[in-house]
Amino acid sequence: MLKRHENQNIEFKQSWKDEYLKWICGFTNAKGGSIYIGVDDKGDVVGVQNYKKLLEDIPNKTLDILGVIVDVVLLEKDRKKYIEISVEPYPYPISYKGQYHYRTGSTKKELRGASLDKFLLQKQGKKWDGVPVPYIKIDDLDPFAFKVFRDKAEKKRRIDSELLKENDKVLIDKLHLKEGEYLKRATTLLFAKDPQKYVTGSSIKIGYFKSDSDLIYQDVIEGNLFEQVDKTMELIFTKYLSAIISYEGIQRVESFPVSELAFREALINAVVHKDYSSQHTIQISIYNDKLLMWNAGELPSNWTIDTLLEKHSSEPHNPAIAYPFFLSGYIESWGRGIEKIIYESKKFNDIVPNFRWQNGLWIEFYFNKAEKVGEKVGEKVGENLTDNQISILDNIKQNNTISAVKLSEVVGISSRKIEENIKKLKVLGILKRIGPAKGGYWEIIDENTI
């Protein structure tokens, strides 16, 4: 038996078939490796009969079809002949009849779609977010997004203050968000007025579930990455996670079932490390007893969830929370981010989030039993409503076409205050407007709130 097992760099085949050129192709596009002909899956040498012909055919076919050179060596064990094909990794993409194969783990896969695009870019020394795009101009960028960026960058002190005083065009150049005359994809995600117009799936979806198959309500967060983080934090902690109310003396105290610092770190990690070429949205699912976040990102090469968790230390280190100044750099590592999530969660309620990998990274926050989100939509939220808000809902329940002016009269507050309270009720997911201002009507999402 060979003192080896099949792995990322070794493949065993009992006999040669021309289709195994795909395996050679996969090795050239990955980290190289060896294919042994005349060896079974267990590593036992079974021998090969036509070795003289194969010693000539394999290198010729490899060169003719793949355009690469391989070393083919005849070996012997227990008087049985077998062949080793040694394959070097190539710096440029290699295809087998127009197909691109790649060796990962102990298997070979054909690259297609987004995976193929990403592979081809990597072979060119580029990342997805660093690709220049011809269809977006400086006028398509949002001046307010630059203001938000400057404010956050100045607060975090990650960028020279003199650079932040430059105009938007100079700032883009200095941050390497431009190539020649073209802006890069990262620029659209950070500063475009409508990033979703250019990058499919560059949004965040939040849903409240009564069970896995029973979605009660949901929101889709769009805009640039800075907006998405801020809007998501606001929605999660005003609409989706009902605060547990307690009092310390006469002071009212609100407590949430998860740590805001831990969740914010998880959210920023998801936004920064997401694989935007996948076209999948970040998904946040809230249940009665847990919050789940899924992100179609990728771990660094040769890393697993276990290796990330092994980096965790119980000692506090208080790392600064970094915004993604640009996607290809200036970000905290996966390990450091997960370490902070664990630390903040343990400090908050002594519950360590669960991390698992399934077509992306799942982070699962579990609540204390005493701090579950109400099973009924709006349960506990209703306890926080003001008298005016309850009066507004009572009147809408009696007449769902009532106008804001009429509500002002019957509730006894100004029209401006009516609008403010209605906006709050919408954010809480209690009230929504169906149809236009004229001819439409109000809908109370769950009457258990009043």
C-alpha positions in Angstrom: 0.0 0.0 0.0 1.2 3.5 -0.8 1.9 5.6 2.3 -0.6 8.2 1.0 -4.3 8.8 0.8 -6.4 10.8 -1.6 -6.4 14.5 -0.7 -6.3 17.9 -2.4 -3.0 17.0 -4.1 -3.3 13.2 -4.7 -5.8 11.2 -6.9 -5.8 7.4 -7.4 -7.1 5.7 -10.6 -7.0 2.0 -11.3 -6.7 2.5 -15.1 -6.4 5.4 -17.5 -9.3 7.0 -19.3 -8.9 10.1 -21.5 -11.6 11.8 -19.4 -9.0 12.0 -16.6 -7.5 14.9 -18.5 -10.2 16.9 -16.6 -8.4 15.9 -13.3 -5.1 17.1 -14.7 -6.9 20.3 -15.7 -8.3 20.7 -12.2 -4.8 20.3 -10.7 -3.3 22.9 -13.0 -6.0 25.4 -12.0 -5.5 24.7 -8.3 -2.3 24.0 -6.4 -1.0 21.1 -8.6 -0.8 17.5 -7.5 -0.2 13.9 -8.6 -2.4 11.3 -10.3 -1.5 7.6 -9.8 -2.6 5.2 -12.5 -2.8 1.6 -11.4 -3.7 2.3 -7.8 -7.2 1.7 -6.2 -9.1 4.1 -3.9 -7.6 2.5 -0.8 -4.1 3.2 -2.0 -3.3 -0.4 -3.0 -1.2 -0.8 -6.1 -3.1 -3.0 -8.5 -0.8 -2.4 -11.5 -1.4 -1.3 -15.0 -0.8 -3.4 -18.1 -0.4 -1.0 -21.0 2.1 1.2 -19.2 4.5 1.6 -22.2 1.7 3.1 -24.4 0.5 5.3 -21.6 4.0 6.7 -21.0 3.8 8.0 -24.5 0.1 8.9 -24.8 -0.6 10.7 -21.6 2.1 13.5 -22.0 1.1 13.9 -25.7 -2.6 14.2 -25.1 -2.1 16.5 -22.2 0.0 18.8 -24.4 -2.4 18.6 -27.4 -5.7 19.1 -25.5 -4.7 21.1 -22.4 -1.6 22.8 -23.7 0.4 21.9 -20.6 3.4 19.7 -19.8 3.3 17.0 -17.2 5.9 14.6 -15.8 5.0 11.0 -16.3 7.0 8.5 -14.4 6.9 4.7 -14.3 7.0 3.2 -10.7 6.9 -0.3 -9.3 5.8 -2.0 -6.1 5.6 -5.7 -5.4 6.4 -6.3 -9.1 3.4 -4.3 -10.1 3.9 -1.3 -12.5 2.0 1.9 -11.9 2.4 5.5 -13.2 2.7 8.8 -11.4 1.6 11.9 -13.3 3.0 15.0 -11.7 1.1 18.3 -12.4 2.3 21.7 -11.7 0.0 24.6 -10.9 -0.3 27.1 -13.8 -0.4 30.9 -13.4 -3.1 31.3 -16.0 -6.4 29.5 -16.5 -6.3 26.1 -18.2 -9.4 24.7 -20.0 -10.4 21.2 -21.1 -12.4 21.6 -24.3 -13.8 24.9 -23.1 -14.5 23.7 -19.6 -12.6 24.9 -16.6 -12.1 22.4 -13.8 -10.7 22.9 -10.3 -9.4 20.6 -7.6 -10.8 21.3 -4.2 -10.4 18.9 -1.3 -10.3 15.4 -2.7 -12.8 16.2 -5.5 -12.9 17.9 -8.9 -15.5 20.3 -9.9 -16.3 22.2 -13.1 -16.4 26.0 -12.6 -19.4 27.8 -13.9 -21.2 31.1 -13.5 -20.0 33.3 -10.6 -17.4 30.7 -9.5 -15.8 30.7 -13.0 -15.9 34.5 -13.1 -14.2 34.7 -9.7 -11.6 32.1 -10.7 -10.7 33.9 -13.9 -10.3 37.2 -12.0 -8.1 35.6 -9.4 -5.8 34.2 -12.1 -5.5 37.8 -13.3 -4.6 39.0 -9.8 -7.9 40.8 -9.4 -10.9 40.6 -7.0 -14.5 40.9 -7.9 -14.8 44.3 -6.3 -11.7 45.6 -8.1 -13.1 45.2 -11.6 -13.6 48.5 -13.4 -17.1 49.1 -14.9 -17.8 51.4 -17.9 -21.4 52.1 -17.2 -21.2 54.2 -14.0 -20.0 57.8 -13.9 -19.1 60.2 -11.1 -22.6 61.8 -11.5 -24.1 58.4 -10.5 -22.5 58.7 -7.0 -24.3 60.1 -4.0 -22.6 63.1 -2.4 -24.3 62.3 0.9 -22.6 58.8 0.9 -19.3 60.6 0.7 -20.3 62.8 3.7 -21.2 59.7 5.7 -17.9 58.1 4.8 -15.9 61.1 5.8 -17.7 61.4 9.1 -17.2 57.7 10.0 -13.6 57.7 8.7 -12.7 60.8 10.8 -14.3 59.3 13.9 -12.4 56.0 13.5 -9.2 57.9 12.5 -8.4 55.2 9.9 -7.6 57.7 7.1 -5.4 60.8 7.1 -7.5 63.8 7.9 -5.9 65.8 5.1 -7.1 63.2 2.6 -10.7 63.5 3.9 -10.6 67.2 3.0 -10.1 66.4 -0.7 -13.0 66.5 -3.2 -14.8 63.3 -4.1 -12.9 62.7 -7.3 -9.5 62.9 -5.5 -10.8 60.8 -2.7 -11.8 58.0 -5.1 -8.3 58.1 -6.7 -6.5 58.0 -3.4 -8.6 55.1 -2.2 -7.8 53.1 -5.4 -11.4 52.9 -6.3 -10.7 53.8 -9.9 -8.8 52.2 -12.7 -7.9 54.5 -15.6 -11.1 56.3 -16.5 -13.4 53.7 -15.0 -14.8 53.4 -11.5 -14.5 50.0 -9.8 -17.4 47.8 -8.6 -16.5 48.6 -5.0 -17.3 52.2 -5.7 -20.9 51.4 -6.7 -21.4 49.5 -3.4 -20.0 52.3 -1.3 -21.1 55.5 -3.0 -23.7 54.9 -5.8 -27.1 56.5 -5.5 -28.7 53.1 -6.4 -26.1 50.3 -5.9 -28.8 47.6 -6.5 -29.1 48.9 -10.1 -25.5 47.7 -10.7 -25.0 44.8 -8.3 -27.8 42.2 -8.1 -28.4 40.9 -4.6 -26.5 43.7 -2.9 -29.1 44.1 -0.1 -30.1 42.7 3.2 -33.4 40.8 3.8 -34.9 40.6 7.3 -37.8 38.3 8.2 -39.8 37.6 11.3 -40.8 33.9 11.5 -43.4 32.2 13.6 -41.9 28.9 12.4 -39.6 27.9 9.5 -42.5 27.9 7.1 -44.5 30.8 8.6 -43.1 34.2 7.6 -45.0 36.9 9.5 -43.4 40.0 7.9 -40.2 41.1 6.3 -38.1 44.1 5.1 -35.5 44.5 2.4 -32.7 47.0 3.1 -31.1 48.7 0.1 -28.8 51.6 -0.5 -25.0 51.9 -0.1 -23.2 49.7 2.4 -23.0 52.5 5.0 -26.8 53.0 4.8 -27.5 49.2 5.0 -25.6 48.8 8.2 -27.3 51.7 9.9 -30.8 50.9 8.6 -30.5 47.3 9.6 -29.4 48.1 13.1 -32.3 50.5 13.5 -34.9 48.0 12.2 -33.6 45.1 14.2 -33.6 46.9 17.5 -36.8 49.0 17.0 -39.1 46.6 15.1 -37.8 43.0 15.3 -36.4 42.6 18.8 -38.9 43.7 21.4 -37.2 45.3 24.4 -37.8 43.8 27.8 -38.8 46.7 30.1 -37.6 47.0 33.7 -37.1 49.8 36.2 -34.2 50.8 38.3 -35.9 53.1 40.8 -37.9 55.4 38.6 -35.6 55.0 35.6 -36.9 52.9 32.8 -34.4 50.3 31.4 -34.7 48.5 28.1 -32.9 45.2 27.5 -32.7 43.3 24.2 -32.2 39.5 23.9 -28.9 39.9 22.0 -25.9 42.1 22.4 -26.0 45.2 20.1 -22.2 45.2 19.9 -22.0 41.5 19.0 -24.8 41.8 16.4 -23.3 44.9 14.9 -19.9 43.1 14.5 -21.6 40.1 12.9 -23.5 42.4 10.5 -20.4 44.4 9.5 -18.5 41.1 9.0 -21.3 39.9 6.7 -21.3 43.1 4.7 -17.6 43.3 4.3 -16.8 39.6 3.6 -19.9 38.8 1.5 -19.2 37.3 -1.9 -21.1 39.9 -4.0 -20.5 37.9 -7.2 -22.9 35.3 -5.8 -25.9 37.7 -6.2 -27.4 36.4 -2.9 -28.7 38.8 -0.3 -27.6 38.7 3.3 -30.5 37.1 5.2 -31.5 37.7 8.8 -34.2 35.5 10.3 -35.8 36.3 13.7 -37.7 33.7 15.7 -39.3 33.6 19.1 -36.1 32.4 20.7 -33.2 33.1 18.2 -31.8 35.3 15.5 -30.0 33.7 12.5 -27.8 35.5 10.0 -26.6 34.0 6.7 -23.9 35.4 4.4 -22.7 34.0 1.1 -19.1 34.8 1.9 -16.1 32.5 1.9 -13.5 31.6 4.5 -9.9 32.3 3.9 -8.0 29.5 2.1 -7.6 26.3 4.3 -9.6 27.8 7.1 -12.6 26.2 8.7 -15.1 27.3 11.4 -13.0 25.4 13.9 -9.8 27.2 13.1 -11.7 30.5 13.5 -13.1 29.6 16.8 -9.7 28.3 18.0 -8.5 31.9 17.7 -11.0 33.0 20.4 -9.5 34.2 23.6 -11.6 35.0 26.7 -9.5 38.0 27.5 -11.0 41.3 26.3 -9.2 43.2 23.7 -11.7 45.8 22.7 -11.0 46.0 18.9 -12.4 49.0 17.1 -15.4 48.3 14.9 -14.3 49.1 11.3 -16.5 50.1 8.5 -15.5 48.7 5.1 -13.6 51.7 3.8 -13.2 49.7 0.6 -13.9 46.0 0.1 -10.5 44.7 -0.9 -8.7 46.0 2.2 -8.8 48.0 5.4 -11.0 45.4 7.1 -10.7 43.3 10.2 -9.9 39.6 9.7 -12.5 36.9 10.0 -10.9 35.6 13.1 -10.7 38.9 14.9 -14.4 39.7 14.0 -15.7 36.3 15.3 -13.6 36.7 18.4 -15.3 40.0 19.2 -18.7 38.5 18.5 -18.1 35.7 21.0 -16.6 38.0 23.6 -19.4 40.6 23.5 -22.1 37.9 23.5 -20.6 36.1 26.5 -20.2 39.4 28.4 -23.8 40.3 27.5 -25.7 37.1 28.5 -23.1 34.4 28.7 -24.5 32.7 25.6 -21.9 31.9 22.9 -23.4 32.2 19.3 -23.3 29.1 17.1 -21.2 29.3 13.9 -21.7 26.8 11.1 -20.9 26.6 7.4 -23.6 25.7 4.9 -23.1 27.3 1.5 -22.0 30.4 3.4 -21.5 31.4 7.1 -24.4 31.0 9.5 -24.3 32.9 12.9 -27.0 31.9 15.3 -27.8 34.0 18.4 -29.9 32.3 21.0 -32.0 34.2 23.6 -32.3 33.6 27.3 -35.6 31.9 28.0 -36.8 34.8 30.0 -36.1 37.2 27.1 -37.9 35.6 24.2 -39.4 37.8 21.5 -43.2 37.5 21.7 -44.7 34.6 19.8 -47.5 36.9 18.6 -46.5 39.7 16.2 -46.3 42.9 18.3 -46.5 41.1 21.7 -44.5 43.3 24.2 -44.3 46.0 21.4 -47.9 46.8 22.3 -46.8 47.4 25.9 -44.5 50.2 24.7 -47.1 52.2 22.7 -48.1 55.6 23.9 -51.7 56.6 24.6 -51.8 58.6 21.4 -50.6 55.7 19.3 -53.2 53.4 20.9 -55.9 56.0 20.2 -54.7 56.3 16.6 -55.0 52.5 16.2 -58.4 52.4 17.9 -59.8 55.0 15.4 -58.2 53.2 12.4 -59.7 50.0 13.6 -63.2 51.6 13.5 -62.5 53.4 10.2 -59.6 52.2 8.1 -60.0 55.1 5.5 -59.8 57.8 8.1 -57.6 60.8 7.1 -54.7 62.2 9.1 -56.6 65.5 9.5 -59.5 63.6 11.0 -57.2 61.7 13.3 -55.8 64.9 14.5 -59.2 66.1 15.5 -60.3 63.0 17.3 -57.0 62.2 19.0 -56.5 65.9 19.9 -52.9 66.4 18.7 -51.4 68.3 15.7 -51.3 66.8 12.2 -47.5 66.8 12.5 -47.7 64.7 15.6 -50.1 62.3 13.9 -47.6 61.8 11.1 -44.8 61.2 13.5 -46.8 58.6 15.4 -47.9 56.9 12.2 -44.3 56.7 11.0 -43.3 55.1 14.3 -46.2 52.5 14.0 -45.0 51.7 10.5 -41.4 51.1 11.7 -42.7 48.8 14.5 -44.5 46.8 11.9 -47.9 47.4 13.4 -49.4 49.6 10.7 -49.1 50.0 7.0 -50.7 52.0 4.2 -52.4 50.1 1.3 -52.8 52.2 -1.8 -52.3 56.0 -2.4 -53.1 58.8 0.0 -56.5 59.3 -1.7 -58.4 56.1 -2.2 -56.2 53.9 -0.1 -56.7 52.6 3.4 -54.9 51.6 6.6 -54.1 48.1 7.7 -53.3 47.0 11.2 -51.0 44.1 10.8 -51.9 42.4 14.1 -54.8 43.6 16.3 -53.3 41.9 19.3 -51.1 45.0 19.7 -54.1 47.1 20.8 
